[in-house]
Amino acid sequence: MLDRLVDVLLQVWGELWPLVIVQPYAGAVHVRLGKVKRVLEPGWYLKLPVVDHILDDHVTSRTHQITGQATTTKDGIEIGYTAVVTYKISDIEKATIKVTEVKDAIVDACTGNIGTMLSNTDYLDIVHGDKNEELMKLCRARAWKWGIEVEDVQLAGVCRVRNIRLSGERAVEHHA
């Protein structure tokens, strides 16, 4: 009970405190009464309590794994893979205002592109890493509209798998 009270008091204090510090590894957007006022660089700023809101996020490089993916290559080999995406926020306003979760935007920008490209590529080209640069360019183009710069895309754990996909009708027969 006391923990909850302390949390509420800290939240109220945060709203009423007129000073905001943007850390060196972050960027921020100053929103006043629902409208973007300006983009904030690292440093300290004054804000109007309750009226102003500061939306911030790390703008340094980070990594996200897209796991549990599978496709069939151009030469008919079923593969499973994990993609490791390194990215950073390049436009803090887009990344905080147009996107709810940056990680979700990365997954959206990369998953379809990677799956499509791998299904149009021969297995040996994938295993030898011949497509990583092209994968990065595709993901980068899609993520850019959300203020996110994809720095690198790597495939990890590429292996042959057995994909079993049953249609709805066959799945019912199979379980019956």
N, C-alpha and C positions, 0 to 999 in steps of 0.2 A: 504494500500500500504506500509506504514512504517512497519507494523507488518511483512509482508512478507520479507522485506529487512532485518529486525532484525533477523528473522529465518534463512535466508541464511547466514548472517554474523556469527551467532552462529555455524551453521553447518560447515562452512569453518574453523572457529577458532578451533572447536573440532577436525577436521582432522589434523590441523597443530600443535596443542598443543602436546608436546612429553611426557607428564605425564599422566598416567592412574591410577586411584584408584579403586580397587576392594573392595566393601563394605563388612562388616563382615557377612552379610546375603546372600552374593552372591558367585558365582564361575564364572570363565571366561576362555575362550579359546583364546590364542594368535595365530592369523593367519597372516602369512607373505607371500605375493605374491601368495595367493591361497592355501597355504599348512599349515597344523596345525604345529605350532612350539612347543607349550607347553600348559599345563593347569596351570592356575593362581589361587592361593589361595588368600584370603583377604590380602590386603597390597597395596603398590604403586610400579609401574613399569614404566620404560621408553620404549617408542615405537618410531619407525621411522615414521615420518609423511607421510601420503599417502600410504606408503608401507605396514604398519602393520594395522591390524584391530583387535579389541578386542570385542569378542562376549560374553555377560554376561547374567546371569539370576539369579533369586532368587533360593536358594537351600534349603530354609526353607519349612516347611510343609504348604500346602494350601489345600483348599477344592473346589470341583466342583460338581455341581448338574447336573445329567442327568435326564431331566424331560420329561413328556409326553409319557412315554413308556407303552405298553400294551402287554399282552400275554394271552394264555389260559393254565391253569395249567394241570397237569397230570390227575386230577380228573374232568376235563371239566369245570372249573370255569374261566370265563373271568375276568382278573384283570388289573387295571392300577396301575402304581407305579412310584416313583422317587427314583433314587439311589444317595446317597451322598458318594463321593469318596474323601478320604483324601490321599494326596500323596506328595512326594518331589523328587527333582532331586538328584539322587545318582551318576550319571556319567555325568558331565557337558559337556564333549566332545561329547558324543552320543546325549545328549538332545539338543545341539545347532547346531551340524553339520548334524545329521541324521533326525531331526524332524523340521518342519517349525513352528508348534504351539504345545506346550506341552499339552494344553487343548484338542486339536483335537486327540492327541495320547491317552490320557486318555479315551476319548469317544470311540475311536476305540478299545482300549484294553478291555473295560468293557461292552459296550452295547450288543454285540453279546453273550458274555459269560453269562451275567446276564439273558438275554432273554431265552437262551437255557436251563440254569439250572432251571429257574422258570417254564418253560414249562414241565420239567421232574420231578417236585416236586408237592406234594399235597398242596392244599390251606392252611390247618391248619398249616403245617410245615412252610410255608412262613410267615403267620400272627404271629406265635409265635417266629419268629426270629431264627429258628433252622439252617438256611442256610447261615447266614452272614459270618461266618469264612470260609466256603468253597468258597463263592463268592469272598472273599478277596484273597484267594490263587490262584484262576483262573485268576483274573485280574492282580495280582502281576506277575505271570509267563509271561503273555503276554506283560505287560508294561516294564518289566526288559530289554528287548532287545533294548529299546530306552533310557535307562539310567534313568528310572523313577521307584521309589519304591512306590508301593501302600501300604499305612499304614493301611487303614481301608476302608471297604465298608459297608454302612448301607442302608437298604431299608426304605423309608419314604413314608407316604401317600399311603400305599397299600390299595386298595379298589376294590370292585366288580364294574365292568363296563359292558356296553353292546357294544360289538364290532360289527360293521356293515361293512362287506367287500363285495363289489360287484365286480364281474369280469367286464372287459371292456364292454362286450356285454350286460350284465344285467344292468350296470350303464347307458348305452345309452337308454335302454328300460325304465328304471326307470325315467329318466328325460324327456322322450318324451311325 
